[in-house]
Amino acid sequence: MITTATEMKNNFGQYLKQVTEENIEVIITKNNQRVARLVPYITDIEKYMSLNDNVAENDYKYDKRTVSYDEFMEIYENSSSRMEYINGKIYLLASPSLNHQVLVGDLHIKFNQFFKDRKCLPFVAPFDIHFHKIDIAVPDVMQPDIIVLCDIEDNLNEKNKYIGTPRLTLEILSGSTRSKDMVYKLNTFMMSGVSEYWIIDSKRKSVMIYVFKDHKIEDFTHFHSGEVATSTVFEGLKVDVEELFSNLY
């Protein structure tokens, strides 16, 4: 529903009732420009998904329903579903495929061997990380497939939750996550201070490594079969690409 700022001011109670009781979102205009939204406060994932399914594309242009960080945390803490929060939107995480788990397992073993007796430690999902992007107050909340933490002792809160930024993140692409991992997550990792981002592409049997510095891409290398994917941030950390994909089904 679309209304003017004047109409909203004169009939606020009526619009508030429609929003709270009928789950209708009201877009407010001023001088023929869209300037604000009046939306229901969402507390459960089913309601969020239902409202997104009913989005009128012409009302939202190219955007869908967004929620506040507080809304997301309330939904998340009262749900058994795995989910991520990126740019104000909630993404439900599907169960991983067999090959995804094969790759995660093999990579975690390689990373564990490399970081043994070192300060940094690798961890696998699910592990919530709140990524604080520069100049943006609201964090993104994600569960990268593998993360490397180098500052654990200095970044644990009173609930024994990690609140820092991983030095390295790694994602294994799937058909449903390819765009999210290669666009939205790449941007979040870069803008939040991650140093290196590995993208594992089982479809093309390749490994992409992005190196970030000062919230910009400093280097990018695409490794294929017959080559060895090599970290820039961690000297000596490397993965034989052909060997990595040799155990897939």
N, C-alpha and C positions, 0 to 999 in steps of 0.2 A: 504494500500500500504506500502511496506517495501523497504527501500533504505539504502545505506551506508552513513556514515558521509561525505566521500569524494565526493560521487555523489551529496549529498545535497549541499555541499559547491560550487561545480562547476555549479550546475543548480538550485540555490535557487529560482530564479524568476519563473521558470517553475513550481516548486513544490508549491510555494506560490499561483500561479494562480489556480492550481488544488484545493488547500485547500479552497481558498476564493470563487471561482466561481462554483466549483463542489461539495463542501462539503465533500471532500475526506480527511481522516486523514492519515498522513504519519508517519510511525514508523521508527526511525533512529537507525541504528546499528553501532557498532564500535568493531572491532575484534570479529565479529560474536555474539555480545551481544547487546540486545536491551537497548538503553541508553536514548532515548528521543522521544517525539512526537511533531509533528506540527499539530495543530488542528484548526478548525474554531472557531472564537469567537461567542458564542451563546447569543442571546438577547431575545429569546422568547421560551416559553415552548413547543409549537408545533414543532419547529425545534429540540429542545432537545430530545423530545420523538421520533421523526422520525429518528434521527441519532442513538438513542439507539436501535430501532427496526432493524436497518440495520447493527448492529455490527457483525463482523465476529469473532466467538468465538475463533478460532485458533490464530487470530491476537492479541486478548486481554487476552489470557489465560482465567482466571476466572473473569476478571473484565469487566465492561462496562464503557461507557462514563462518565467521570468526568468533572466537571466545577469548575472554581475558585469561591471563595467567592464573588468577585465583579460581576462576571457573574450571579451568583445566585441572588444577591440583585437586579440587574438590571431587571432580568426576573421577580422576585417576585413583585417588585414595579410597574411593567407594566402589571400585570396579575390579574384576578379576582379569580383565582384558589387558593385553600388552598394547601400549600405544605410545606415540611420539607427538610432540607439540612443536610445530614449525611455522613461523610467521603468523601466529594466531590461529592456526588450524590444527585439528586433531587427525592423526593418521593411525588407524588400527593396523597392527602388525600381524600378518598371516603366519601360520606355522611354516617353518622353513622346509625346503625340499631335502631329499636324501643327499644330493650332490652338494648342496649348500653346507650341510653338516659335515660332510667329508672334508671339504675345504677348510672350514673353521677349525676342525680337529687337527688337521695336518699343519695348518699355519700356527695354531696355538702351541703345538709341540715345538716347531722351529723357533718361534719367538721365545718360548720358555728356555730352550737350550741356549739361545744367544744371550738372554738377559740373566742367566744364572750367575749368582755372586756379583751382580751389578746393582746399582742404586734403583734403576727403573724396573717396573714390573708390568707384564702384560695381563690383561683380563679379557674375558669373553662375555658377550651379552647373555642374559639381560643384566645391564648395569646402567642405571640412570645417570646421565650427565646433564647438568644445567649449563648450557653454553651461553655466556654473556657476551653478546656482540658489541663491538665498540660503538659508542654513541647511541645505543638502543637500550632502553631501560628494561624491557621485558625479555627474559632469556628464552631460548629454544630448549626443549627437553628431548634428548634422543638416547637411543641405545645402540651405538655402533657395534658391529660384529666383533671387533677387537679394538681395544684401546691400550696405550702404553702410558702409564702414570709414573712421573718422576718426582713428585712433590707430595706424596701421600701424608707424611708426618705433619706437614704444615697446613694441610687442607682437609682435616677431619673435624666435623662439628660435634656437638654434644650427643647426637644420636648415632655417631659412628658412620655418618654419611660423608662421602667424598664431595667436596665443594669447589675443587680446583678445575684446571683445564688440562686435558690429556696432551702429551707431547706429540703423540702419533695416533691417528685414527685409521681404521680399515673397514671397508664395506665390500660385501660380495653382492654383485648385481643380480637381480632377477627381473623377469619381465615386468612385474608390477612396481618395482622400485627403481628402475633404471633412471628415469627422469628426476625423481626425488634425490637419489644419491649423487647424480652427476651435476645437478644444478643447485637445488636448495641446500643440500647438506654441504656441498663444496663451499658455497658462499658462507654458510654459518661457521664452518671450521676455520676458514680463512679469516673471517671478521672477529673471531673470538680468541685468536692467539694460538691455535694449533700450528705446529711446525711442519708436519708432514702428513699427507693423506694418501693412503693406498686404496685403489679401486681394483677389485678382482673381477674380471669379466670371463665367466666360464663359457659363454656362448662363442666368444671370439678367441678364447684361450690366450688371454693377454693380461698384463698387469700395467696399470697406469699409476704413476707416482707424482703427486703435486708437492712442491716445496713452497712454503709460505714464509714471508718475512715482512714485517711492518704492515701486516694485514693486506698484503698483495701477493700475487703469484710470482715467485722468484725463479722457479724452474719447473719444467714438466717433461717427463720421459715416459714413452710408451714402449713396454718390453713385450716381445713376442716369443713364440716357441724357438728354442735354440739359443735364447739369450738368458741372462741372469739379472733379475730385478734387484737393484741395489739401492739401499737407503743412502741419502745424502746426510741426514741428521745423525744417524747412528752408524758410524764407520764399522764395516764388517757385517752388518745385517743384510743378508741377501737370500734370494729364493730362486732356484732354477725353475723357469717357467714351464718347460716341458715336463719336468718331474712333478710339479705341482698338480697338473691336470691329468696325470697318468692313471690315477686311481678312481676316476669318475665312472659312473655307471650310465 
